Amino acid sequence: MTDETVVLTTKQVHPLSTEDETFLVFPGDAGPVSYFVGRNGSGKSRAGHALVKALGGRYLSTDRLLGLMNPTNYTWGAAPGKYTGPPLEDARALIERQSRELGIGTEMLLTLRDRPEVGLKVAAFMRTTLGRSIEFRENAGFFDPFVRTGGYEYSLLRDEGHGLRELTILLAAAYLTEWNVLVVDEPELHLHPSLARLWLAELSRECVRRGVRAVIITHEPSLLRPTSVDDLESVWHFRVGANASTVRSHIPVGAEARVTAALQENPHLLGQLAFAPRPVLVEGPHDVAALTAAMHRTKHPAVVAQTELVPCGSSGAVATWFEIGKSMGLDLKAVADLDAVFSADVQRTFDRTPDLERAYREELLAEPPAAHVALRPLIEAANKASIEPNERARARWLADLTGSSDGLVNRRDKLLGVWRDQGLWLHPQGTLEDVLGIEKGRGEPRAAASQPGPIDEVVDWFAYDLDPLGELGWLIQGTLERIANALTQAQGLDPEVVLHSPVGPSARSDARLVDVESLGNGRYKISMKAPTEFVGFYVEVDRDTAPSDIRLRWPDGNVVYP
């Protein structure tokens, strides 16, 4: 395995950047397979290109099937062509150059003919996993593989869907021995997740056997299944506006064993955390069931789709992964039972939050500003009341405090409030079962959460607000300003004109979005009639209305923007 460490700069990954600082350090002792994960536009693919260029490896792009379908192109579109396969001799040099420069898979396909040992391995994998035979035929100077299944056969390139072509290229790349680093962008494209994982296992085996490395750029959570903290050294997290970093670099010192335990209990944990737009960390599967049911009942489907509930196993693990996620720059929240307030792990996590120092001092008069100091009066009161010195018993006592202990209730609520402001909700009722009004082990959380109750407060807190404006709203505001300006310009040209529909070059399409109503004296009401979410929203303008005074209003007349 090559031991060359590669340093990529910001400018190598983002060519338009004016900065030339270190963006990513890819160590020579990286494991056999590394993963680049993160949102679109964060630099994963460009980093993969730069890495291959630095190490002289091979790259398969998301466009790797280009050249394996060969449609007939027209100036207005494309139509299927009669594709006989890539040429075996003519244009071979061009195929090789384009394959390497663009990351397409044509050259990989030809290796099945040129390197029969590779072709045999691909054919064996196909028979084992799919029960299909593949033959690598030549047809009048072109390479034309055929697939046989049952009693019939067909062309891989003309008659098969993208999936099998995709798998053929990926397998050829895995078995080819002419690379020391292979970067594959989104191998999950067109593949069933189980097949993608099978291929990845085969690639990993080849990397270990030959002492080479591969990098997988992926958006597929099921491909990311680390089982120990050491595996996180090979997972690189990318985010817009920041340098790439390994997930391992975000693990707090001393938390290694807890992280490994959480990964082994929930193999999907990192995939859920890394790929969710808005992860919410919870303790266990009952939390997931109850909160999911409450979300489906109370929230817009878009909110549900963007929220991932991630079970971590315990309140201590919730705190650890909360700290990891915050260090990675993720937008996340956490929910746990009230006994977590007495957990040293939870206290330590939130004591490291700079914003809490002020809250501890000003709202809880804690000096030094730390959770255990803020809790001291509550702990002393629990001792005085002879409460057993364990987290569960003290949490039950804390939840049961009433108005007769105003000072203690006030301190409890303030402490829970400042932690809530930093992203952690602790159930003031005690446990999830207390929130749902069921007995532990004797009630079904999902069924209980299907009815309105205190669980809805939790969902309201962690679910992001579906802004009625959002990106769509801002675009609608701009569209209405444009339509209004066209009306006022038409009035300027003819002060006596009375308009009943949009005007200008886009009047026909604008008429699908809005109705125009004359209010008299040159004043108009422009009302939305599509899309559905904005039907009835409107603006009112006349010839003297300045663009800055065009205000989008709810149907009841209240101003929405600005």
DABELWO-V965257 format. One record per helix or strand. SS is the DSSP state (H for helix, E for strand). FROM is the first residue (numbers start at 0). LEN is the number of residues. If there is no record, write none. Layout:
# DABELWO-V965257
((SS:FROM:LEN) (SS:FROM:LEN))
This chain:
# DABELWO-V965257
((E:5:4) (H:9:4) (E:21:5) (E:32:6) (H:43:12) (E:57:3) (E:71:3) (E:76:3) (E:86:1) (H:91:11) (H:105:9) (H:115:15) (E:132:7) (E:141:8) (E:151:4) (H:161:14) (E:180:5) (H:192:18) (E:212:5) (H:220:3) (H:228:6) (E:234:4) (E:244:2) (H:246:4) (H:255:10) (H:268:7) (E:277:5) (H:284:14) (H:300:5) (E:306:5) (H:314:13) (E:332:4) (H:337:5) (H:343:8) (H:353:11) (H:370:14) (H:390:9) (H:402:19) (E:423:3) (H:431:5) (H:444:5) (H:454:8) (H:469:24) (H:506:7) (E:513:7) (E:522:6) (H:531:3) (E:537:4) (H:546:3) (E:551:2) (E:558:3))
